[in-house]
């Protein structure tokens, strides 16, 4: 049991070190892939590997070709068709979710707009009523002035003639719809 425990601990420790080393390598490779020279270098390495493949009759050339192709794939890994399909499917699902959210929100916005339109219509009615009532009050006041001065109607008519244009303007303004 002691030796099994010791072996298990050693294996666990070795796995942890291996995982850490793999993570370090992955981070270094990602850093290289992000460099601006990575893609052109990968293209050159891939082409070089293909050219070296034509020299297969020379011993050791296959090893050099493999190294070039490996470097090219590390610097600029080819996107596989399955990866593209998966990404396309994921983006379609995300777009569907976004459209569903938008359609739910459109109904809410539509209701809010209807409510706002109703409120604006009510405000416009109140404003029109106020304008109409102000005009009525002014005409009523002029009529009362005319009635109160029945003793001297000539003087009242003279006074009203000087203000006739302004009175007519106010009347038109107040009673047009």
N, CA, C and O of each residue as an XYZ file, in Angstrom:
708
protein
N       0.836     -1.198      0.000
C       0.000      0.000      0.000
C       0.873      1.251      0.000
O       0.556      2.249     -0.648
N       1.981      1.177      0.741
C       2.861      2.343      0.802
C       3.456      2.638     -0.562
O       3.533      3.797     -0.970
N       3.870      1.617     -1.259
C       4.488      1.823     -2.565
C       3.443      2.316     -3.592
O       3.763      3.124     -4.463
N       2.176      1.815     -3.481
C       1.119      2.285     -4.377
C       0.841      3.764     -4.137
O       0.690      4.528     -5.090
N       0.771      4.172     -2.880
C       0.524      5.577     -2.549
C       1.657      6.450     -3.063
O       1.433      7.534     -3.601
N       2.887      5.952     -2.885
C       4.052      6.699     -3.352
C       4.014      6.849     -4.873
O       4.289      7.926     -5.402
N       3.672      5.763     -5.571
C       3.608      5.787     -7.036
C       2.496      6.734     -7.496
O       2.684      7.502     -8.439
N       1.337      6.680     -6.828
C       0.209      7.553     -7.195
C       0.588      9.029     -7.013
O       0.276      9.871     -7.855
N       1.267      9.321     -5.896
C       1.699     10.706     -5.654
C       2.682     11.160     -6.720
O       2.614     12.287     -7.210
N       3.603     10.256     -7.074
C       4.599     10.593     -8.088
C       3.929     10.834     -9.437
O       4.286     11.766    -10.156
N       2.949      9.982     -9.778
C       2.231     10.144    -11.047
C       1.450     11.454    -11.048
O       1.453     12.189    -12.036
N       0.783     11.737     -9.932
C       0.007     12.974     -9.816
C       0.908     14.193     -9.974
O       0.560     15.156    -10.657
N       2.077     14.133     -9.325
C       3.029     15.241     -9.403
C       3.544     15.411    -10.834
O       3.680     16.533    -11.322
N       3.829     14.286    -11.502
C       4.314     14.331    -12.880
C       3.231     14.898    -13.797
O       3.538     15.675    -14.701
N       1.963     14.520    -13.577
C       0.859     15.048    -14.376
C       0.700     16.555    -14.179
O       0.445     17.288    -15.134
N       0.848     17.005    -12.949
C       0.741     18.444    -12.669
C       1.850     19.210    -13.373
O       1.609     20.271    -13.948
N       3.068     18.671    -13.329
C       4.185     19.334    -14.004
C       3.984     19.336    -15.522
O       4.293     20.316    -16.200
N       3.459     18.217    -16.045
C       3.209     18.119    -17.480
C       2.140     19.115    -17.907
O       2.270     19.775    -18.938
N       1.066     19.219    -17.093
C      -0.009     20.172    -17.406
C       0.523     21.592    -17.374
O       0.193     22.398    -18.245
N       1.354     21.912    -16.366
C       1.932     23.248    -16.270
C       2.826     23.547    -17.479
O       2.790     24.645    -18.034
N       3.619     22.560    -17.873
C       4.494     22.741    -19.036
C       3.657     22.940    -20.301
O       3.982     23.786    -21.133
N       2.581     22.161    -20.446
C       1.713     22.299    -21.621
C       1.055     23.677    -21.640
O       0.949     24.306    -22.693
N       0.615     24.140    -20.476
C       0.018     25.483    -20.400
C       1.030     26.556    -20.775
O       0.701     27.511    -21.478
N       2.261     26.396    -20.303
C       3.314     27.361    -20.643
C       3.584     27.371    -22.147
O       3.716     28.432    -22.758
N       3.666     26.176    -22.734
C       3.910     26.082    -24.177
C       2.751     26.720    -24.944
O       2.969     27.469    -25.896
N       1.517     26.418    -24.524
C       0.346     26.996    -25.199
C       0.363     28.516    -25.131
O       0.063     29.185    -26.120
N       0.711     29.065    -23.976
C       0.745     30.534    -23.861
C       1.849     31.131    -24.740
O       1.665     32.193    -25.335
N       2.985     30.451    -24.819
C       4.087     30.946    -25.671
C       3.685     30.876    -27.150
O       3.957     31.800    -27.917
N       3.035     29.770    -27.544
C       2.613     29.626    -28.936
C       1.576     30.683    -29.277
O       1.631     31.287    -30.348
N       0.624     30.911    -28.364
C      -0.386     31.954    -28.595
C       0.282     33.312    -28.757
O      -0.107     34.105    -29.615
N       1.295     33.578    -27.922
C       2.026     34.841    -28.036
C       2.698     34.976    -29.391
O       2.703     36.057    -29.979
N       3.268     33.881    -29.891
C       3.903     33.917    -31.216
C       2.865     34.116    -32.315
O       3.105     34.852    -33.272
N       1.708     33.459    -32.178
C       0.670     33.575    -33.199
C       0.121     34.987    -33.301
O      -0.372     35.385    -34.356
N       0.199     35.741    -32.226
C      -0.334     37.103    -32.226
C       0.627     38.131    -32.826
O       0.239     39.274    -33.067
N       1.856     37.736    -33.063
C       2.834     38.648    -33.670
C       2.436     38.932    -35.115
O       1.838     38.083    -35.775
N       2.767     40.122    -35.605
C       2.369     40.498    -36.962
C       3.125     39.705    -38.030
O       2.643     39.578    -39.155
N       4.273     39.185    -37.703
C       5.067     38.428    -38.666
C       4.696     36.946    -38.699
O       5.236     36.200    -39.516
N       3.781     36.501    -37.825
C       3.468     35.075    -37.707
C       2.832     34.520    -38.988
O       3.233     33.458    -39.464
N       1.869     35.214    -39.534
C       1.163     34.679    -40.707
C       2.062     34.608    -41.941
O       2.089     33.572    -42.605
N       2.807     35.683    -42.276
C       3.681     35.561    -43.452
C       4.784     34.509    -43.264
O       5.164     33.823    -44.214
N       5.286     34.391    -42.047
C       6.321     33.389    -41.776
C       5.742     31.986    -41.924
O       6.390     31.094    -42.470
N       4.523     31.798    -41.438
C       3.875     30.492    -41.560
C       3.673     30.135    -43.028
O       3.874     28.988    -43.424
N       3.277     31.111    -43.828
C       3.080     30.870    -45.258
C       4.409     30.466    -45.912
O       4.457     29.544    -46.727
N       5.472     31.165    -45.545
C       6.792     30.857    -46.101
C       7.259     29.467    -45.663
O       7.808     28.715    -46.469
N       7.043     29.124    -44.395
C       7.448     27.800    -43.906
C       6.660     26.686    -44.602
O       7.211     25.635    -44.930
N       5.381     26.926    -44.819
C       4.544     25.922    -45.488
C       5.031     25.709    -46.923
O       5.141     24.572    -47.383
N       5.320     26.805    -47.626
C       5.820     26.708    -49.003
C       7.180     26.025    -49.034
O       7.453     25.215    -49.921
N       8.033     26.349    -48.067
C       9.357     25.737    -47.994
C       9.230     24.237    -47.754
O       9.941     23.441    -48.367
N       8.321     23.856    -46.861
C       8.101     22.423    -46.602
C       7.631     21.701    -47.849
O       8.049     20.571    -48.102
N       6.763     22.337    -48.639
C       6.278     21.718    -49.876
C       7.405     21.580    -50.895
O       7.482     20.578    -51.607
N       8.277     22.581    -50.966
C       9.416     22.519    -51.901
C      10.385     21.418    -51.485
O      10.883     20.661    -52.317
N      10.641     21.346    -50.185
C      11.583     20.329    -49.691
C      11.035     18.927    -49.935
O      11.807     17.990    -50.140
N       9.707     18.774    -49.915
C       9.099     17.464    -50.184
C       9.495     16.931    -51.563
O       9.587     15.720    -51.765
N       9.725     17.836    -52.498
C      10.108     17.396    -53.848
C      11.509     16.792    -53.870
O      11.871     16.092    -54.816
N      12.293     17.060    -52.834
C      13.656     16.511    -52.749
C      13.687     15.254    -51.880
O      14.646     15.038    -51.139
N      12.668     14.443    -51.963
C      12.524     13.285    -51.078
C      13.631     12.251    -51.264
O      13.844     11.413    -50.387
N      14.336     12.297    -52.390
C      15.404     11.335    -52.633
C      16.638     11.622    -51.763
O      17.489     10.746    -51.608
N      16.750     12.834    -51.192
C      17.888     13.195    -50.338
C      17.590     12.716    -48.910
O      16.514     12.995    -48.381
N      18.538     11.992    -48.277
C      18.289     11.499    -46.916
C      18.148     12.653    -45.915
O      18.896     13.628    -45.975
N      17.182     12.533    -44.995
C      16.964     13.521    -43.940
C      16.101     14.701    -44.346
O      15.758     15.534    -43.507
N      15.750     14.783    -45.611
C      14.956     15.903    -46.105
C      13.533     15.846    -45.542
O      12.930     16.881    -45.259
N      13.003     14.632    -45.381
C      11.645     14.478    -44.862
C      11.536     15.089    -43.461
O      10.521     15.687    -43.106
N      12.617     14.924    -42.668
C      12.639     15.499    -41.320
C      12.604     17.025    -41.386
O      11.874     17.660    -40.625
N      13.371     17.605    -42.274
C      13.392     19.056    -42.445
C      12.047     19.571    -42.963
O      11.566     20.611    -42.514
N      11.441     18.847    -43.904
C      10.129     19.226    -44.427
C       9.079     19.188    -43.320
O       8.252     20.094    -43.214
N       9.112     18.155    -42.506
C       8.169     18.027    -41.394
C       8.329     19.160    -40.398
O       7.340     19.674    -39.876
N       9.584     19.560    -40.128
C       9.839     20.661    -39.191
C       9.264     21.978    -39.735
O       8.691     22.768    -38.984
N       9.420     22.205    -41.036
C       8.886     23.433    -41.644
C       7.360     23.451    -41.562
O       6.761     24.466    -41.206
N       6.738     22.318    -41.895
C       5.284     22.237    -41.863
C       4.755     22.375    -40.430
O       3.712     22.989    -40.203
N       5.483     21.800    -39.469
C       5.082     21.925    -38.065
C       5.170     23.382    -37.619
O       4.263     23.876    -36.949
N       6.229     24.062    -37.975
C       6.368     25.479    -37.639
C       5.256     26.316    -38.265
O       4.725     27.231    -37.637
N       4.913     25.990    -39.506
C       3.845     26.726    -40.192
C       2.514     26.521    -39.481
O       1.754     27.471    -39.293
N       2.232     25.279    -39.084
C       0.947     25.024    -38.431
C       0.909     25.594    -37.015
O      -0.167     25.918    -36.514
N       2.052     25.720    -36.370
C       2.071     26.350    -35.045
C       1.843     27.858    -35.140
O       1.122     28.434    -34.325
N       2.452     28.484    -36.123
C       2.318     29.936    -36.257
C       0.965     30.357    -36.805
O       0.428     31.396    -36.422
N       0.415     29.548    -37.701
C      -0.872     29.901    -38.304
C      -1.650     28.614    -38.568
O      -1.651     28.089    -39.681
N      -2.313     28.117    -37.522
C      -3.029     26.845    -37.704
C      -4.177     27.014    -38.704
O      -4.933     27.984    -38.645
N      -4.288     26.068    -39.605
C      -5.368     26.107    -40.592
C      -6.700     25.897    -39.889
O      -6.839     25.038    -39.019
N      -7.662     26.696    -40.286
C      -9.001     26.528    -39.749
C      -9.642     25.357    -40.461
O      -9.623     25.276    -41.689
N     -10.206     24.456    -39.688
C     -10.844     23.287    -40.278
C     -12.289     23.627    -40.603
O     -12.893     24.503    -39.984
N     -12.830     22.922    -41.581
C     -14.201     23.137    -41.999
C     -15.171     22.865    -40.858
O     -16.174     23.565    -40.716
N     -14.881     21.857    -40.045
C     -15.761     21.551    -38.912
C     -15.776     22.702    -37.899
O     -16.809     22.997    -37.298
N     -14.610     23.352    -37.717
C     -14.552     24.510    -36.819
C     -15.408     25.648    -37.362
O     -16.119     26.314    -36.610
N     -15.336     25.867    -38.673
C     -16.135     26.923    -39.288
C     -17.630     26.623    -39.170
O     -18.424     27.519    -38.883
N     -18.011     25.361    -39.391
C     -19.424     24.995    -39.258
C     -19.914     25.207    -37.832
O     -21.006     25.730    -37.611
N     -19.102     24.797    -36.875
C     -19.471     24.960    -35.469
C     -19.623     26.444    -35.121
O     -20.579     26.835    -34.451
N     -18.686     27.253    -35.575
C     -18.758     28.690    -35.309
C     -19.982     29.298    -35.979
O     -20.638     30.170    -35.408
N     -20.293     28.838    -37.198
C     -21.478     29.334    -37.918
C     -22.744     28.961    -37.165
O     -23.644     29.786    -37.008
N     -22.815     27.726    -36.702
C     -23.997     27.278    -35.952
C     -24.142     28.061    -34.650
O     -25.242     28.472    -34.281
N     -23.018     28.263    -33.959
C     -23.053     29.039    -32.716
C     -23.524     30.466    -32.970
O     -24.324     31.007    -32.207
N     -23.024     31.076    -34.051
C     -23.419     32.467    -34.345
C     -24.892     32.532    -34.741
O     -25.573     33.506    -34.420
N     -25.396     31.503    -35.437
C     -26.818     31.475    -35.784
C     -27.678     31.381    -34.529
O     -28.689     32.073    -34.411
N     -27.276     30.525    -33.592
C     -28.030     30.400    -32.340
C     -28.028     31.714    -31.568
O     -29.048     32.129    -31.018
N     -26.877     32.355    -31.535
C     -26.778     33.636    -30.832
C     -27.645     34.693    -31.507
O     -28.303     35.487    -30.835
N     -27.642     34.699    -32.851
C     -28.475     35.663    -33.569
C     -29.954     35.406    -33.303
O     -30.722     36.356    -33.149
N     -30.367     34.139    -33.245
C     -31.766     33.816    -32.951
C     -32.151     34.348    -31.580
O     -33.220     34.933    -31.407
N     -31.266     34.140    -30.602
C     -31.540     34.642    -29.256
C     -31.680     36.162    -29.267
O     -32.579     36.715    -28.634
N     -30.786     36.828    -29.991
C     -30.835     38.287    -30.056
C     -32.119     38.758    -30.732
O     -32.740     39.721    -30.281
N     -32.523     38.083    -31.814
C     -33.762     38.456    -32.495
C     -34.969     38.236    -31.595
O     -35.901     39.040    -31.595
N     -34.955     37.150    -30.829
C     -36.063     36.907    -29.895
C     -36.134     38.011    -28.847
O     -37.217     38.498    -28.521
N     -34.976     38.401    -28.324
C     -34.954     39.500    -27.349
C     -35.489     40.785    -27.970
O     -36.274     41.507    -27.355
N     -35.051     41.059    -29.198
C     -35.491     42.283    -29.878
C     -37.002     42.247    -30.112
O     -37.689     43.249    -29.909
N     -37.520     41.084    -30.540
C     -38.957     41.011    -30.805
C     -39.765     41.180    -29.522
O     -40.836     41.788    -29.540
N     -39.260     40.648    -28.413
C     -39.945     40.856    -27.134
C     -39.924     42.339    -26.764
O     -40.926     42.888    -26.306
N     -38.799     42.962    -26.965
C     -38.670     44.382    -26.628
C     -39.464     45.271    -27.574
O     -39.939     46.331    -27.169
N     -39.614     44.856    -28.825
C     -40.382     45.654    -29.773
C     -41.827     45.759    -29.317
O     -42.431     46.829    -29.398
N     -42.388     44.644    -28.831
C     -43.765     44.682    -28.341
C     -43.887     45.653    -27.168
O     -44.850     46.415    -27.079
N     -42.911     45.620    -26.279
C     -42.923     46.516    -25.122
C     -42.802     47.969    -25.577
O     -43.530     48.838    -25.097
N     -41.884     48.225    -26.501
C     -41.688     49.585    -27.014
C     -42.940     50.061    -27.746
O     -43.319     51.227    -27.641
N     -43.575     49.163    -28.481
C     -44.792     49.513    -29.199
C     -45.889     49.935    -28.218
O     -46.588     50.921    -28.450
N     -46.034     49.196    -27.141
C     -47.033     49.557    -26.130
C     -46.705     50.921    -25.508
O     -47.597     51.740    -25.289
N     -45.426     51.152    -25.230
C     -45.018     52.430    -24.650
C     -45.295     53.585    -25.624
O     -45.739     54.657    -25.214
N     -45.027     53.351    -26.921
C     -45.288     54.385    -27.920
C     -46.784     54.685    -28.034
O     -47.176     55.844    -28.170
N     -47.616     53.647    -27.978
C     -49.063     53.860    -28.025
C     -49.521     54.689    -26.838
O     -50.336     55.602    -26.979
N     -48.986     54.359    -25.663
C     -49.340     55.104    -24.456
C     -48.892     56.561    -24.574
O     -49.635     57.476    -24.220
N     -47.680     56.765    -25.070
C     -47.152     58.114    -25.242
C     -47.987     58.899    -26.250
O     -48.264     60.079    -26.039
N     -48.385     58.258    -27.334
C     -49.212     58.914    -28.348
C     -50.551     59.338    -27.752
O     -51.049     60.427    -28.036
N     -51.122     58.479    -26.932
C     -52.394     58.809    -26.289
C     -52.231     60.036    -25.381
O     -53.060     60.946    -25.391
N     -51.135     60.042    -24.589
C     -50.883     61.169    -23.691
C     -50.655     62.463    -24.472
O     -51.149     63.520    -24.079
N     -49.918     62.386    -25.565
C     -49.655     63.572    -26.390
C     -50.964     64.090    -26.988
O     -51.188     65.299    -27.046
N     -51.823     63.173    -27.430
C     -53.120     63.586    -27.983
C     -53.949     64.308    -26.930
O     -54.597     65.312    -27.227
N     -53.929     63.802    -25.710
C     -54.672     64.450    -24.628
C     -54.125     65.845    -24.343
O     -54.894     66.781    -24.122
N     -52.816     65.987    -24.346
C     -52.192     67.293    -24.104
C     -52.569     68.269    -25.220
O     -52.871     69.433    -24.957
N     -52.551     67.791    -26.465
C     -52.922     68.662    -27.587
C     -54.368     69.114    -27.447
O     -54.681     70.274    -27.716
N     -55.256     68.210    -27.029
C     -56.661     68.586    -26.815
C     -56.784     69.669    -25.751
O     -57.531     70.633    -25.921
N     -56.049     69.507    -24.653
C     -56.100     70.497    -23.577
C     -55.605     71.853    -24.077
O     -56.199     72.889    -23.777
N     -54.515     71.838    -24.840
C     -53.965     73.089    -25.366
C     -54.975     73.758    -26.305
O     -55.182     74.970    -26.243
N     -55.600     72.959    -27.174
C     -56.591     73.524    -28.100
C     -57.787     74.087    -27.326
O     -58.291     75.162    -27.652
N     -58.236     73.360    -26.302
C     -59.353     73.847    -25.490
C     -58.998     75.151    -24.797
O     -59.819     76.067    -24.741
N     -57.773     75.246    -24.265
C     -57.352     76.474    -23.586
C     -57.329     77.649    -24.555
O     -57.773     78.748    -24.222
N     -56.806     77.411    -25.754
C     -56.732     78.474    -26.755
C     -58.140     78.924    -27.150
O     -58.404     80.122    -27.260
N     -59.039     77.966    -27.363
C     -60.414     78.269    -27.739
C     -61.121     79.044    -26.634
O     -61.815     80.027    -26.896
N     -60.935     78.583    -25.378
C     -61.583     79.251    -24.239
C     -61.055     80.669    -24.040
O     -61.814     81.584    -23.723
N     -59.734     80.844    -24.232
C     -59.183     82.203    -24.116
C     -59.836     83.132    -25.128
O     -60.155     84.277    -24.809
N     -60.033     82.647    -26.335
C     -60.677     83.452    -27.375
C     -62.114     83.775    -27.015
O     -62.573     84.899    -27.214
N     -62.823     82.789    -26.485
C     -64.209     83.022    -26.069
C     -64.281     84.067    -24.968
O     -65.139     84.950    -24.999
N     -63.400     83.971    -24.015
C     -63.391     84.932    -22.903
C     -63.144     86.349    -23.408
O     -63.750     87.299    -22.913
N     -62.265     86.494    -24.381
C     -61.975     87.821    -24.917
C     -63.169     88.382    -25.677
O     -63.507     89.556    -25.524
N     -63.815     87.544    -26.500
C     -64.999     87.992    -27.237
C     -66.108     88.338    -26.253
O     -66.799     89.342    -26.427
N     -66.282     87.523    -25.229
C     -67.307     87.768    -24.214
C     -67.036     89.093    -23.492
O     -67.958     89.865    -23.229
N     -65.772     89.345    -23.177
C     -65.415     90.594    -22.504
C     -65.712     91.790    -23.407
O     -66.209     92.811    -22.931
N     -65.416     91.678    -24.702
C     -65.722     92.771    -25.635
C     -67.234     93.008    -25.731
O     -67.688     94.150    -25.789
N     -68.004     91.918    -25.747
C     -69.456     92.049    -25.808
C     -69.996     92.722    -24.547
O     -70.898     93.556    -24.623
N     -69.443     92.358    -23.387
C     -69.873     92.996    -22.131
C     -69.542     94.480    -22.138
O     -70.331     95.302    -21.673
N     -68.359     94.821    -22.673
C     -68.007     96.247    -22.780
C     -69.019     96.981    -23.650
O     -69.426     98.098    -23.332
N     -69.420     96.356    -24.735
C     -70.383     96.962    -25.654
C     -71.739     97.143    -24.976
O     -72.391     98.171    -25.159
N     -72.162     96.162    -24.204
C     -73.443     96.240    -23.499
C     -73.423     97.302    -22.403
O     -74.410     98.007    -22.192
N     -72.296     97.409    -21.711
C     -72.200     98.363    -20.604
C     -72.190     99.815    -21.095
O     -72.576    100.730    -20.368
N     -71.754    100.002    -22.307
C     -71.694    101.381    -22.811
C     -72.875    101.675    -23.731
O     -72.714    102.409    -24.706
N     -74.043    101.130    -23.455
C     -75.220    101.375    -24.294
C     -75.675    102.824    -24.233
O     -76.387    103.276    -25.130
N     -75.286    103.561    -23.210
C     -75.685    104.957    -23.089
C     -74.990    105.819    -24.136
O     -75.581    106.737    -24.704
N     -73.704    105.496    -24.377
C     -72.948    106.280    -25.352
C     -72.401    105.322    -26.414
O     -71.199    105.058    -26.460
N     -73.281    104.809    -27.257
C     -72.904    103.814    -28.257
C     -71.985    104.400    -29.326
O     -71.146    103.679    -29.867
N     -72.119    105.662    -29.639
C     -71.243    106.257    -30.641
C     -69.795    106.243    -30.184
O     -68.893    105.897    -30.946
N     -69.586    106.619    -28.943
C     -68.222    106.626    -28.403
C     -67.675    105.195    -28.358
O     -66.509    104.947    -28.666
N     -68.536    104.275    -27.973
C     -68.122    102.866    -27.903
C     -67.775    102.349    -29.293
O     -66.766    101.664    -29.461
N     -68.605    102.670    -30.303
C     -68.327    102.239    -31.680
C     -67.026    102.839    -32.195
O     -66.257    102.171    -32.886
N     -66.783    104.113    -31.854
C     -65.545    104.770    -32.270
C     -64.331    104.051    -31.661
O     -63.344    103.771    -32.341
N     -64.439    103.768    -30.368
C     -63.340    103.049    -29.686
C     -63.127    101.660    -30.301
O     -61.993    101.217    -30.486
N     -64.225    100.990    -30.612
C     -64.112     99.640    -31.165
C     -63.573     99.676    -32.590
O     -62.885     98.742    -33.004
N     -63.868    100.737    -33.356
C     -63.367    100.818    -34.729
C     -61.859    100.962    -34.734
O     -61.199    100.425    -35.624
N     -61.305    101.654    -33.789
C     -59.847    101.796    -33.746
C     -59.193    100.445    -33.409
O     -58.062    100.183    -33.819
N     -59.896     99.606    -32.676
C     -59.367     98.291    -32.309
C     -59.963     97.169    -33.159
O     -59.741     95.993    -32.870
N     -60.725     97.523    -34.213
C     -61.454     96.525    -35.001
C     -60.538     95.475    -35.617
O     -60.839     94.282    -35.567
N     -59.421     95.912    -36.200
C     -58.524     94.966    -36.844
C     -57.963     93.969    -35.818
O     -57.933     92.765    -36.072
N     -57.526     94.471    -34.673
C     -56.985     93.599    -33.625
C     -58.059     92.634    -33.129
O     -57.762     91.469    -32.863
N     -59.292     93.094    -33.001
C     -60.391     92.243    -32.545
C     -60.665     91.149    -33.573
O     -60.831     89.982    -33.218
N     -60.712     91.530    -34.838
C     -60.964     90.533    -35.887
C     -59.836     89.497    -35.945
O     -60.082     88.304    -36.121
N     -58.615     89.966    -35.794
C     -57.472     89.063    -35.793
C     -57.573     88.072    -34.642
O     -57.377     86.872    -34.837
N     -57.876     88.560    -33.449
C     -58.026     87.689    -32.278
C     -59.171     86.686    -32.490
O     -59.060     85.520    -32.112
N     -60.267     87.152    -33.097
C     -61.406     86.289    -33.344
C     -61.026     85.145    -34.296
O     -61.325     83.979    -34.038
N     -60.362     85.506    -35.400
C     -59.953     84.496    -36.366
C     -58.988     83.500    -35.740
O     -59.091     82.291    -35.951
N     -58.049     84.032    -34.968
C     -57.035     83.196    -34.339
C     -57.668     82.243    -33.333
O     -57.248     81.091    -33.226
N     -58.643     82.695    -32.615
C     -59.239     81.899    -31.556
C     -60.242     80.885    -32.059
O     -60.452     79.855    -31.417
N     -60.862     81.149    -33.183
C     -61.949     80.273    -33.630
C     -61.637     79.456    -34.868
O     -62.534     78.850    -35.454
N     -60.389     79.432    -35.270
C     -60.031     78.557    -36.382
C     -59.571     77.226    -35.815
O     -58.880     77.162    -34.799
N     -59.973     76.174    -36.495
C     -59.638     74.816    -36.023
C     -58.503     74.266    -36.838
O     -58.067     73.138    -36.606
